[in-house]
Amino acid sequence: MKLVKTIVIIVFAASAVLYGLGAAREQGRKDETLPTLTSDREVLEIPCDYTQQQLLEGLSAYDETDGDLTGQILTGSMSRFIETGDCDLTYVVFDSANQAATLTRRIRFTDYTSPRFSLSQPLVYRVGEGSYQETMSRIGAADPLDGDLTEWITQSASDVSYSRAGSYTMTLEVVNSFGDSVQQAFPIHVLSEEQQALTIELSQAILYVSQGSDVEEEELVSGVWDAQGTPVERDLVQVESSVDTHTPGTYEVHYTVRDAQGRSGETWLIVVVE
């Protein structure tokens, strides 16, 4: 029994010595230097259609043991907007000992615009022909960073009745992945069959313009047709506009037409002054 105890003690002591030697050797090999990650600018200005290379502009990384690590810098995810068009991006780099250095800097998208809505055709219906689903199928949204945002559109208010002639409003909202939220009130017009005997076709149903810009409302009429698809003279179209391009807001342009047979038609263009 004493012999067994003696052997156990010897093995334990030898193990302890070997562990100590290994720990000392490992301590001697341990990299005590940390990498550094620096930027030559506080704010990086880039276009919305940026490249990975542009995200890394002005960065450098160095480690006393490994040397230059600039080519190994990684990008993380962007934050939500701090201000419209500005967000923060965190970078990280690792040395050969798997030690990390991080840096966060401001990113500014120089050509960013908030999400904009689109319309495939005017929100004008004959009594009984419109519906919520039909209206939503005509509306889209997009921005320069996320692209298509149509699935993110939500309705926040509506007083629309598709079964009665009249003018109504549906309010929609869309938010992109950076937290930029846009709300837009859409006028919706429900007309009697007599008011829609002729169809006025517009080249676009919603128009975004900058404050102070000119709007050529007449140029947006692409054609006029009767119920059989026969063209009607475009010169018969009358235009009534409420647009004030000096004041940001949402406006409408009202187009009406009446031919020699007394048939009439009307439609509306939505103009958003930014």
C-alpha positions as CSV (number, residue, x, y, z in Angstrom):
1,M,0.0,0.0,0.0
2,K,2.9,2.4,0.9
3,L,4.4,1.6,-2.5
4,V,1.2,2.6,-4.3
5,K,1.0,5.8,-2.3
6,T,4.6,6.6,-3.1
7,I,4.0,6.0,-6.8
8,V,0.9,8.3,-6.8
9,I,2.8,11.0,-5.1
10,I,5.7,10.8,-7.6
11,V,3.3,10.9,-10.6
12,F,1.4,13.8,-9.1
13,A,4.6,15.7,-8.5
14,A,5.9,15.0,-12.0
15,S,2.5,16.2,-13.5
16,A,2.7,19.4,-11.6
17,V,6.2,20.0,-12.8
18,L,5.3,19.4,-16.4
19,Y,2.2,21.6,-16.1
20,G,4.3,24.4,-14.6
21,L,6.9,24.1,-17.4
22,G,4.1,24.1,-20.0
23,A,2.4,27.2,-18.4
24,A,5.7,29.0,-18.3
25,R,6.5,28.2,-21.9
26,E,3.0,29.3,-22.9
27,Q,3.4,32.5,-20.9
28,G,6.7,33.1,-22.7
29,R,5.0,32.8,-26.1
30,K,1.9,34.9,-25.2
31,D,1.5,38.0,-27.4
32,E,1.3,41.0,-25.0
33,T,0.8,43.6,-27.8
34,L,-2.7,44.6,-28.9
35,P,-3.5,45.7,-32.4
36,T,-4.6,49.3,-33.2
37,L,-7.2,50.4,-35.6
38,T,-7.3,54.1,-36.7
39,S,-9.1,56.3,-39.2
40,D,-7.9,59.4,-40.9
41,R,-11.3,61.0,-40.8
42,E,-14.2,61.3,-38.3
43,V,-16.9,61.1,-40.9
44,L,-16.8,58.9,-44.0
45,E,-18.9,60.4,-46.9
46,I,-20.0,57.8,-49.4
47,P,-22.8,57.4,-52.0
48,C,-25.8,55.1,-51.3
49,D,-24.5,52.8,-54.0
50,Y,-21.3,52.2,-52.1
51,T,-18.8,49.4,-52.4
52,Q,-17.0,47.4,-49.6
53,Q,-13.8,49.2,-50.6
54,Q,-15.4,52.6,-50.1
55,L,-16.4,51.5,-46.6
56,L,-12.8,50.9,-45.7
57,E,-11.4,54.2,-47.0
58,G,-9.1,56.0,-44.6
59,L,-8.6,53.0,-42.2
60,S,-5.4,51.4,-41.1
61,A,-4.5,48.7,-38.6
62,Y,-1.2,47.7,-37.1
63,D,0.2,45.2,-34.6
64,E,3.7,45.2,-33.2
65,T,4.0,41.4,-33.5
66,D,2.1,40.9,-36.8
67,G,2.8,44.2,-38.5
68,D,0.3,45.8,-41.0
69,L,-3.2,44.4,-40.6
70,T,-5.0,46.9,-42.8
71,G,-6.0,44.2,-45.3
72,Q,-7.7,42.2,-42.5
73,I,-10.2,44.9,-41.3
74,L,-13.8,43.7,-41.1
75,T,-17.0,45.7,-41.2
76,G,-19.9,45.2,-38.8
77,S,-23.5,46.2,-39.2
78,M,-24.6,49.8,-39.6
79,S,-26.7,51.5,-36.8
80,R,-30.0,53.2,-37.3
81,F,-29.8,56.8,-38.5
82,I,-28.4,59.2,-35.9
83,E,-29.6,62.0,-38.2
84,T,-31.3,61.5,-41.6
85,G,-28.6,60.0,-43.9
86,D,-26.0,59.6,-41.0
87,C,-25.3,56.3,-39.2
88,D,-22.5,54.7,-37.3
89,L,-20.4,51.7,-38.5
90,T,-18.2,49.6,-36.3
91,Y,-15.0,48.0,-37.6
92,V,-12.9,45.2,-36.1
93,V,-9.5,43.6,-36.7
94,F,-7.8,40.6,-35.1
95,D,-4.1,39.8,-34.7
96,S,-2.6,36.3,-34.9
97,A,-3.3,35.8,-31.2
98,N,-7.0,36.5,-31.8
99,Q,-6.9,39.8,-29.9
100,A,-9.3,42.4,-31.3
101,A,-9.3,46.2,-31.9
102,T,-12.5,48.0,-32.8
103,L,-13.4,51.4,-34.1
104,T,-16.7,53.2,-34.7
105,R,-17.0,56.1,-37.1
106,R,-19.8,58.1,-38.6
107,I,-21.0,57.2,-42.1
108,R,-22.8,59.9,-44.2
109,F,-24.7,59.0,-47.4
110,T,-24.2,62.0,-49.6
111,D,-27.1,61.3,-52.0
112,Y,-29.6,59.8,-49.6
113,T,-33.3,60.6,-49.9
114,S,-36.0,59.4,-47.6
115,P,-38.3,56.6,-48.8
116,R,-40.7,57.7,-51.6
117,F,-44.0,56.2,-52.6
118,S,-44.9,55.3,-56.2
119,L,-48.2,54.8,-58.0
120,S,-48.7,52.5,-61.0
121,Q,-51.8,54.5,-61.9
122,P,-54.0,57.3,-60.3
123,L,-56.2,56.4,-57.4
124,V,-59.4,57.1,-59.3
125,Y,-62.2,54.6,-59.4
126,R,-65.8,54.2,-60.7
127,V,-68.3,53.7,-57.9
128,G,-68.2,50.1,-56.7
129,E,-65.0,49.1,-58.6
130,G,-62.3,50.1,-56.1
131,S,-61.2,48.2,-53.0
132,Y,-58.5,48.4,-50.4
133,Q,-56.6,45.5,-52.1
134,E,-56.8,47.3,-55.5
135,T,-55.5,50.5,-54.0
136,M,-52.6,48.8,-52.3
137,S,-51.7,47.0,-55.4
138,R,-51.1,50.3,-57.1
139,I,-48.8,51.7,-54.4
140,G,-45.1,51.0,-53.9
141,A,-42.3,52.5,-52.0
142,A,-38.5,52.5,-52.3
143,D,-35.3,54.2,-51.0
144,P,-31.7,54.4,-52.2
145,L,-30.4,52.1,-49.5
146,D,-32.9,49.3,-49.0
147,G,-34.5,49.4,-52.4
148,D,-38.0,48.1,-52.6
149,L,-40.0,48.8,-49.4
150,T,-43.4,47.9,-50.7
151,E,-44.0,45.1,-48.2
152,W,-43.2,47.5,-45.4
153,I,-46.1,49.9,-46.2
154,T,-48.8,50.1,-43.5
155,Q,-52.1,52.0,-43.4
156,S,-52.5,54.5,-40.5
157,A,-55.8,56.1,-41.4
158,S,-58.6,56.0,-44.0
159,D,-62.1,57.4,-44.6
160,V,-62.5,55.8,-48.1
161,S,-65.9,54.4,-49.3
162,Y,-65.6,52.8,-52.7
163,S,-69.4,52.4,-52.9
164,R,-70.2,56.2,-52.9
165,A,-68.9,58.9,-55.2
166,G,-66.7,61.4,-53.4
167,S,-63.1,62.4,-52.5
168,Y,-61.4,60.6,-49.7
169,T,-58.0,60.2,-48.1
170,M,-55.9,57.2,-47.1
171,T,-52.8,57.8,-45.0
172,L,-49.9,55.4,-45.4
173,E,-46.5,55.0,-43.7
174,V,-43.3,53.2,-44.6
175,V,-40.2,52.8,-42.5
176,N,-36.8,51.6,-43.8
177,S,-34.2,49.5,-42.0
178,F,-32.4,52.7,-40.8
179,G,-35.5,53.9,-39.0
180,D,-36.4,56.6,-41.5
181,S,-40.2,56.9,-41.4
182,V,-42.3,58.7,-44.0
183,Q,-46.0,59.2,-43.8
184,Q,-48.1,60.2,-46.9
185,A,-51.7,61.1,-47.3
186,F,-53.1,59.8,-50.6
187,P,-56.3,61.5,-52.0
188,I,-58.7,58.9,-53.5
189,H,-61.5,59.8,-55.9
190,V,-64.6,57.7,-56.5
191,L,-66.5,58.8,-59.6
192,S,-69.9,58.0,-61.2
193,E,-69.8,56.1,-64.5
194,E,-70.8,59.3,-66.3
195,Q,-67.7,61.1,-65.0
196,Q,-65.5,58.3,-66.4
197,A,-66.8,57.9,-69.9
198,L,-63.4,59.0,-71.2
199,T,-60.0,58.0,-69.7
200,I,-57.2,60.4,-69.3
201,E,-53.8,58.6,-69.2
202,L,-50.9,60.2,-67.4
203,S,-47.2,59.3,-67.8
204,Q,-47.0,59.2,-64.0
205,A,-49.5,59.3,-61.2
206,I,-47.3,60.8,-58.4
207,L,-44.5,63.3,-58.9
208,Y,-41.8,64.4,-56.5
209,V,-40.3,67.8,-57.1
210,S,-37.8,69.9,-55.2
211,Q,-38.9,73.2,-53.6
212,G,-38.9,76.0,-56.2
213,S,-39.0,73.7,-59.2
214,D,-41.3,74.1,-62.1
215,V,-44.0,71.6,-62.9
216,E,-45.2,71.1,-66.5
217,E,-48.6,69.6,-65.7
218,E,-49.8,69.5,-69.3
219,E,-46.7,67.5,-70.5
220,L,-47.7,64.6,-68.2
221,V,-50.9,63.8,-70.3
222,S,-49.9,60.8,-72.5
223,G,-53.3,60.1,-74.1
224,V,-57.1,60.3,-73.9
225,W,-59.3,57.3,-74.8
226,D,-63.0,56.4,-74.9
227,A,-64.5,53.2,-73.6
228,Q,-63.7,51.4,-77.0
229,G,-60.0,52.5,-76.9
230,T,-60.5,55.1,-79.6
231,P,-58.1,58.1,-79.1
232,V,-59.5,61.5,-78.2
233,E,-57.8,64.8,-78.9
234,R,-55.4,65.6,-76.1
235,D,-55.9,69.3,-76.7
236,L,-59.4,69.0,-75.1
237,V,-57.9,68.3,-71.7
238,Q,-58.2,71.1,-69.1
239,V,-55.8,71.4,-66.2
240,E,-56.5,72.8,-62.8
241,S,-53.5,72.9,-60.4
242,S,-53.2,73.7,-56.7
243,V,-49.4,73.1,-56.6
244,D,-47.3,75.7,-54.8
245,T,-43.7,74.6,-55.4
246,H,-42.4,77.2,-53.0
247,T,-44.1,75.4,-50.0
248,P,-43.3,71.8,-49.2
249,G,-46.4,69.6,-49.0
250,T,-48.8,67.3,-51.0
251,Y,-50.9,68.8,-53.8
252,E,-53.1,67.7,-56.6
253,V,-53.5,68.5,-60.3
254,H,-57.0,68.0,-61.7
255,Y,-57.3,67.0,-65.3
256,T,-60.7,67.1,-67.0
257,V,-61.9,66.4,-70.6
258,R,-65.1,66.7,-72.6
259,D,-65.6,65.8,-76.2
260,A,-68.0,66.9,-78.9
261,Q,-70.4,64.1,-77.9
262,G,-70.6,65.4,-74.4
263,R,-68.6,62.5,-72.9
264,S,-66.4,63.4,-70.1
265,G,-63.6,62.1,-68.0
266,E,-61.3,63.2,-65.2
267,T,-58.2,62.2,-63.2
268,W,-55.8,63.5,-60.7
269,L,-52.0,63.8,-60.4
270,I,-50.4,63.8,-56.9
271,V,-47.5,66.2,-56.5
272,V,-45.2,66.1,-53.5
273,V,-43.0,69.2,-53.0
274,E,-39.9,68.3,-51.0
